[in-house]
Amino acid sequence: MKEKNHDHKKCISIFKRLSGYIDGELDEKTYEEMQIHIKECIKCEVCLETLRRTVDLCRNMKMQGVPDRLRERLKLMIYDPSNL
């Protein structure tokens, strides 16, 4: 059940650790604390689901090479910015 009145200051802390939460990199206590907060905070739940979907999209993207012409132009810009 979502609570309307809770400490939103925790949201910032939660947001900073969402990647670790998704990747299973957090200790058990931190994970459980985050899980409780996310169940109570719709905004954090939305952030979590958005990040999960973004990660899934990135993992499933087809890798494409950079066209040769663009690669050469980028090299020129990196090595000699006066070519801009």
Beta strands, then each sheet from edge to edge (+ up, - down):
end
